[in-house]
Structures are given as structure tokens and as C-alpha cells.
């Protein structure tokens, strides 16, 4: 975790939600407590404990919820964090083709 980002720490009480629109590339650092992070059109749920961090990978809605009283940093996007291209999904031809 980067100690210089603690200056912008935010508190999120247990059960409270934070909506992040178009947050691709932003870094979420959990300083205290536990956070649940989910991104639009992403089946994964990410749980962050104190000391954990995750980069928002999607441009759509991201929801952050405090699973207990939490403190976190939402760092601005930097070009090296944002994925350069969307993930490539390879499709196999249908059977019989």
C-alpha cells in the first residue's frame, strides 16, 4: 500500500454504498475494515480487507459497500493502471461448421 495516498482517506460506515461511475483505472485501497466491490457487467465480486487494493477495470457503474466500518482511498486513474484494451474473448466455431 502507498502511504502517500492516506491523505485522501474516506470513511464508509457499515452497510453504506458508494457509487462510482466511469471509474476505470482508479485504485481502491482498503485501509481499515472490509469492503465489497462489484463492477457492472463483471460476474466477480471482490472483497478487500485492510491492506488490500484493487483497480477498477470497467467504465460502467462500480459499487463499493462497507461490510463493516471502513476507511479507504479512491486514487485517481493513471494511464499505467487502466487496461489498454478490453479483454479478448475467443469463440470456437459451432459444432458441424
Secondary structure, DSSP 8 states (H G I E B T S, - for coil): --GGGGGG-EEE-TT-EEEEES-TT-EEEEEESEEEEEETT---EEEEETT-EEE---SSEEEEEESSSEEEEEE---TTTS-SS---------TT-
